């Protein structure tokens, strides 16, 4: 009881603190370029007649998110003007601001390879920004603030998806795509302003003195701290925990388009229905983690995240005939006819439940990753763990187009549910339910 009473003032103060406001900007800046790549870009390509297989292969442009740990030591070792974190942030945020509008200069029908190259460059700039943002946030927050701070970051990350996933799609129905990409890129400005205004975080342990130390020591420290066997279990968990829901949403926008929804309907219904439950899930997750601890949160939130995938399987089964679905604006589900308004309602409900689960699961997952890093090697270790989490989004998601083509949407989503099970089972090793009390005492 004393632990809880001691925690309550910290929660209230943290919610209103400058640190939480900074986490809003770090999340928004991190999420915007990624959602441009995984949401706006597929919608653009699909609306211009590009096939699903090619769109699915575009997931490979996310390779920089998978391999970013290879160059992350450079950001721990070297310090540009404005500071080790702020200096690097200015570099990557300016490059993102300049490169995103360049998509509008190409045509998907004639410049598909040029678009792929540009998307890879944007992904590299975004991955570099993420390395520094993650390190800055870990150095900014004390351990007791990790759950709430990362929940705020994740919420802002999801809100950023509203720009390319909703506003940009609506604009695309009324203006050229070149203008859409330029307007979308301008939303990088708030993050750049934040970088110029905030102060550099204090170094608790000092920066690595050599490049070799920045490369070798983070891996050595992680293995020595956990032991080789436990370290491998942790890495496997990070790889698998988000695999199921990552594959589920890989082709979300093409899925909605194939169901017969217009870009405006997707922007107004699908994206908003996914945003606010996800924000609520992230906020609830951050607050619940204060009481549950990270271990129990990973169990509870992960279960909700996994079960929510089945809603998409039901929705895909309901819309098994997209051509008739689009032509009649009605859908027959188990002998019941649904109007267009009712179809939009069901779509919003399914997406909302899935987004709530993902918001909960992501809040616990990011907090776990942050706590697993050592403050001396924040950029490198955080990049290593988040790179592993990006592997499914890169390689597995690249095959999703082929999976859908061969098995259909419903069976694909059922497969995503099954794939989510191994990550949950690994919790028995890396986050046992019964160790939560000890975890809370350690945090206190």
C-alpha positions in Angstrom: 0.0 0.0 0.0 2.9 2.3 0.8 4.3 1.7 -2.7 1.1 2.8 -4.3 0.7 5.9 -2.2 4.2 6.9 -3.0 3.6 6.4 -6.7 0.5 8.5 -7.0 2.0 12.0 -6.7 4.7 11.0 -9.2 2.0 10.0 -11.7 0.1 13.3 -11.4 3.3 15.4 -11.5 4.7 13.4 -14.5 1.5 13.9 -16.5 1.9 17.7 -16.3 5.7 17.8 -16.6 7.9 19.2 -19.3 9.4 15.7 -19.8 6.0 14.3 -20.9 5.5 17.3 -23.3 8.9 16.4 -24.9 7.8 12.8 -25.2 4.8 14.0 -27.2 7.1 15.7 -29.8 9.6 12.7 -29.9 6.7 10.3 -30.6 5.2 12.5 -33.3 8.5 13.1 -35.0 9.3 9.4 -34.9 5.9 8.2 -36.2 5.3 10.6 -39.1 8.0 9.4 -41.6 7.3 5.8 -40.8 3.5 6.1 -41.3 4.3 7.9 -44.6 6.1 4.8 -45.7 3.7 2.1 -44.4 0.4 3.9 -44.8 0.5 6.8 -47.3 2.9 5.2 -49.8 0.9 1.9 -50.2 -2.3 3.9 -50.6 -0.6 6.1 -53.3 0.7 3.1 -55.2 -2.6 1.1 -55.0 -4.7 4.1 -56.1 -2.3 4.4 -59.1 -2.9 0.7 -60.1 0.2 -1.0 -58.6 -0.4 -4.7 -57.8 -0.4 -6.1 -54.2 2.7 -8.2 -54.7 4.8 -5.1 -55.6 3.3 -3.1 -52.7 4.1 -5.9 -50.3 7.7 -6.0 -51.5 7.9 -2.3 -50.7 8.2 -3.5 -47.0 11.8 -4.2 -47.8 12.5 -0.4 -47.9 12.3 -0.7 -44.1 15.7 -2.5 -44.0 17.3 0.5 -42.4 15.1 0.0 -39.3 16.3 -3.5 -39.1 20.1 -2.8 -39.4 20.2 0.6 -37.6 22.1 -0.9 -34.7 25.1 -1.2 -37.0 25.7 2.5 -37.2 24.1 3.5 -33.9 27.5 3.4 -32.1 28.5 6.5 -34.2 25.7 8.5 -32.4 27.0 7.3 -29.0 30.6 8.1 -29.8 30.6 11.4 -31.8 29.2 14.7 -30.8 28.2 17.3 -33.5 27.4 20.9 -32.8 24.4 21.5 -30.5 25.2 18.3 -28.6 25.4 14.5 -28.9 21.6 14.1 -29.1 20.3 17.5 -30.4 23.0 17.9 -33.0 22.2 14.6 -34.7 18.5 15.2 -34.5 18.7 18.5 -36.4 20.6 16.7 -39.2 18.1 13.9 -39.7 15.0 16.0 -39.2 16.1 18.6 -41.8 16.9 15.8 -44.3 13.5 14.2 -43.8 11.8 17.6 -44.3 13.6 18.0 -47.6 13.3 14.4 -48.9 9.6 13.5 -48.3 8.2 16.1 -50.8 10.4 14.5 -53.5 7.9 11.6 -53.9 5.6 14.0 -55.7 8.1 14.3 -58.6 7.6 10.6 -59.6 4.8 8.5 -61.2 4.1 5.0 -59.8 3.4 3.8 -63.4 6.7 4.8 -64.8 9.1 5.5 -61.9 8.5 2.6 -59.5 12.2 1.9 -59.0 13.0 5.5 -58.4 10.2 5.6 -55.8 11.7 2.5 -54.2 15.1 4.1 -54.0 13.7 7.3 -52.6 11.6 5.4 -50.0 14.8 3.6 -48.9 16.6 6.9 -48.4 13.7 8.3 -46.4 13.6 5.1 -44.3 17.3 5.5 -43.6 16.9 9.1 -42.5 13.9 8.1 -40.3 15.8 5.2 -38.7 18.7 7.5 -37.9 16.3 9.9 -36.3 14.7 7.1 -34.3 18.1 6.0 -32.9 18.7 9.5 -31.5 15.1 10.1 -30.3 15.1 6.8 -28.4 18.4 7.5 -26.8 17.3 11.1 -25.9 14.1 9.8 -24.3 15.9 7.1 -22.3 18.4 9.6 -21.0 15.6 12.1 -20.2 13.4 9.8 -18.1 14.3 8.2 -14.8 13.3 4.5 -14.4 10.1 5.3 -12.5 8.9 7.4 -15.5 9.7 4.9 -18.2 6.2 3.4 -18.3 4.3 6.6 -18.5 6.8 8.5 -20.7 7.0 5.7 -23.2 3.2 5.5 -23.2 3.0 9.2 -24.0 5.6 8.7 -26.8 3.7 5.8 -28.3 0.4 7.8 -28.2 2.0 10.7 -30.0 3.6 8.2 -32.4 0.1 6.9 -33.2 -1.4 10.4 -33.5 1.3 11.1 -36.1 -0.3 8.4 -38.2 -3.4 10.5 -38.5 -1.5 12.9 -40.8 -0.5 10.5 -43.6 -3.2 8.0 -42.8 -6.2 10.4 -42.7 -5.5 14.0 -43.6 -3.2 13.1 -46.6 -5.7 10.6 -48.0 -8.5 13.1 -47.8 -6.3 15.8 -49.5 -5.5 13.2 -52.2 -9.1 13.2 -53.3 -8.9 17.0 -54.0 -5.3 17.9 -55.1 -2.3 16.4 -56.8 -0.2 13.9 -55.0 2.8 16.2 -55.3 1.0 18.8 -53.1 -0.1 16.1 -50.7 3.5 14.9 -50.0 4.7 18.5 -49.6 2.0 19.3 -47.0 2.6 16.0 -45.2 6.4 16.8 -45.0 5.7 20.1 -43.3 4.5 18.3 -40.2 8.1 17.5 -39.5 8.6 21.1 -38.4 7.2 20.8 -34.9 9.8 18.2 -34.1 12.6 20.3 -35.5 11.5 23.3 -33.4 11.4 21.0 -30.3 15.0 19.9 -31.0 16.2 23.5 -31.1 14.4 24.5 -27.9 15.1 21.6 -25.5 18.3 21.2 -23.6 20.8 18.4 -24.0 20.3 15.6 -21.5 22.9 15.2 -18.8 25.4 12.4 -19.2 25.2 10.1 -16.2 28.1 7.8 -17.2 30.0 9.7 -19.9 30.2 8.9 -23.6 32.3 6.0 -24.9 35.9 7.2 -25.4 36.6 5.3 -28.6 34.6 4.0 -31.5 35.6 0.4 -30.6 34.2 0.9 -27.1 31.0 2.2 -28.6 30.7 -0.8 -30.8 31.9 -3.7 -28.7 31.0 -2.8 -25.1 27.2 -2.5 -25.5 26.9 -6.1 -26.7 29.4 -7.3 -24.1 27.6 -5.5 -21.3 24.2 -6.8 -22.3 25.3 -10.5 -22.3 27.3 -10.2 -19.1 24.4 -8.5 -17.3 21.8 -11.2 -18.3 23.9 -14.3 -19.2 24.0 -15.8 -22.7 20.9 -18.0 -22.3 18.7 -15.3 -20.9 20.0 -12.7 -23.4 19.0 -15.0 -26.3 15.5 -15.5 -24.8 15.2 -11.7 -24.5 16.2 -11.1 -28.1 13.8 -13.8 -29.3 11.0 -12.2 -27.4 11.7 -8.8 -28.8 11.6 -10.4 -32.3 8.4 -12.3 -31.9 6.1 -10.3 -29.5 4.8 -7.8 -32.1 5.1 -10.1 -35.2 1.4 -11.1 -35.4 -0.1 -7.6 -35.2 2.7 -6.2 -37.4 1.8 -8.5 -40.2 -1.9 -7.8 -39.6 -1.6 -4.1 -40.4 1.1 -4.4 -43.1 -1.5 -4.1 -45.9 -4.3 -2.5 -44.0 -4.9 0.3 -46.4 -5.0 -1.9 -49.5 -7.3 -4.2 -47.5 -9.8 -1.4 -46.9 -9.5 -0.4 -50.6 -10.2 -4.0 -51.7 -13.3 -4.0 -49.5 -14.7 -1.2 -51.6 -14.1 1.8 -49.3 -13.0 5.2 -50.8 -9.9 7.0 -49.7 -12.1 9.6 -47.9 -14.0 6.9 -46.0 -10.7 5.3 -45.0 -9.4 8.7 -43.9 -12.5 9.6 -41.9 -13.6 6.2 -40.5 -10.8 3.6 -40.6 -7.9 5.8 -39.5 -9.8 7.8 -36.8 -11.3 4.6 -35.4 -7.8 3.2 -35.2 -6.2 6.3 -33.7 -8.2 7.2 -30.6 -8.6 3.7 -29.2 -4.9 3.2 -29.7 -4.2 6.5 -27.9 -6.5 5.4 -25.1 -4.8 2.0 -25.0 -1.4 3.6 -24.7 -2.5 6.0 -21.9 -4.3 3.3 -20.0 -1.3 1.0 -20.5 1.1 3.6 -19.1 -1.0 4.2 -16.0 -1.7 0.5 -15.4 1.9 -0.3 -15.6 2.4 1.7 -12.5 0.3 -0.8 -10.6 0.8 -4.0 -12.6 4.5 -3.7 -13.3 6.0 -4.4 -16.7 5.8 -8.2 -16.4 2.0 -8.5 -15.9 1.4 -5.7 -18.4 3.2 -7.7 -21.1 0.9 -10.7 -20.3 -2.4 -8.8 -20.1 -1.8 -6.3 -22.9 -0.3 -9.0 -25.2 -3.4 -11.2 -24.9 -5.7 -8.4 -25.8 -3.4 -7.4 -28.7 -3.4 -11.0 -30.0 -7.2 -11.7 -29.7 -8.0 -8.4 -31.5 -6.5 -9.8 -34.7 -9.4 -12.2 -35.0 -11.7 -9.2 -35.7 -10.0 -8.6 -39.0 -10.5 -12.3 -39.9 -14.2 -11.9 -39.3 -14.3 -8.6 -41.3 -12.4 -10.3 -44.2 -14.8 -13.2 -44.2 -17.8 -10.8 -44.2 -16.4 -9.0 -47.2 -15.3 -12.1 -49.2 -16.8 -10.7 -52.4 -15.3 -7.2 -52.8 -16.7 -6.6 -56.3 -20.3 -7.2 -55.3 -19.6 -5.5 -51.9 -18.6 -2.3 -53.7 -21.3 -2.4 -56.4 -24.3 -2.9 -54.2 -23.1 -1.0 -51.1 -24.6 -3.8 -49.1 -23.1 -6.9 -47.4 -24.7 -10.2 -46.5 -23.2 -11.6 -43.3 -24.5 -15.0 -42.2 -27.9 -14.2 -43.9 -28.1 -10.6 -42.6 -27.9 -7.6 -45.0 -25.9 -4.6 -43.8 -26.2 -1.1 -45.3 -23.2 1.1 -46.1 -23.6 3.0 -42.8 -23.7 -0.3 -40.9 -20.6 -1.5 -42.8 -18.7 1.6 -41.8 -19.8 1.1 -38.2 -18.5 -2.5 -38.1 -15.3 -1.5 -39.8 -14.7 1.2 -37.1 -15.5 -1.3 -34.3 -13.1 -4.0 -35.5 -10.3 -1.5 -36.1 -10.9 0.2 -32.8 -10.6 -3.0 -30.8 -7.5 -4.0 -32.6 -6.0 -0.5 -32.1 -6.8 -0.6 -28.4 -4.9 -3.9 -28.1 -2.0 -2.7 -30.1 -1.8 0.5 -28.0 -1.7 -1.5 -24.8 0.8 -4.0 -26.1 3.1 -1.4 -27.5 3.2 0.7 -24.3 4.4 -2.3 -22.3 6.7 -3.5 -25.0 8.5 -0.1 -25.5 8.8 0.3 -21.7 10.4 -3.2 -21.5 12.9 -2.3 -24.2 13.8 1.0 -22.5 14.3 -0.7 -19.1 16.5 -3.4 -20.7 19.1 -0.8 -22.0 22.1 0.4 -20.0 22.4 4.3 -19.8 26.0 4.2 -20.9 25.1 2.6 -24.3 21.6 3.9 -24.8 21.7 4.6 -28.5 23.3 1.3 -29.5 21.4 -1.1 -27.3 18.0 0.7 -27.9 18.8 0.5 -31.7 19.6 -3.2 -31.4 16.4 -4.1 -29.6 14.1 -1.9 -31.9 16.0 -3.3 -34.9 15.0 -6.8 -33.9 11.4 -5.6 -33.5 11.5 -4.1 -37.0 12.7 -7.4 -38.6 9.1 -8.8 -38.9 7.9 -5.5 -40.3 10.6 -5.7 -43.0 11.0 -9.4 -44.0 7.7 -11.0 -42.9 5.6 -8.0 -44.1 7.4 -8.2 -47.5 5.7 -11.6 -48.0 2.3 -10.5 -46.9 1.2 -9.6 -50.4 2.0 -13.1 -51.7 0.3 -14.6 -48.7 -2.9 -12.7 -49.3 -2.8 -13.6 -53.0 -2.5 -17.3 -52.3 -4.7 -17.8 -49.2 -7.1 -14.8 -49.1 -7.6 -12.1 -46.5 -9.5 -14.2 -43.9 -6.9 -17.1 -43.7 -4.1 -14.6 -43.7 -5.4 -12.9 -40.6 -6.0 -16.2 -38.9 -2.3 -17.0 -39.7 -1.3 -13.7 -38.1 -3.1 -14.8 -34.9 -1.3 -18.1 -34.8 2.1 -16.4 -35.4 1.5 -14.2 -32.3 1.4 -17.2 -30.0 5.2 -17.9 -29.7 5.9 -14.4 -28.5 3.4 -14.8 -25.7 4.9 -18.2 -24.7 8.4 -16.6 -24.3 6.9 -14.5 -21.4 7.2 -17.6 -19.3 11.0 -17.1 -19.5 11.6 -13.4 -19.7 8.7 -11.9 -17.7 7.2 -14.5 -15.4 3.9 -13.3 -13.9 4.8 -14.1 -10.3 7.9 -11.8 -10.4 5.9 -8.6 -10.6 6.0 -7.9 -6.9 9.8 -8.1 -6.9 9.9 -5.9 -10.0 7.8 -3.2 -8.2 10.1 -3.3 -5.2 13.2 -3.0 -7.3 11.7 0.1 -9.1 10.8 1.7 -5.8 
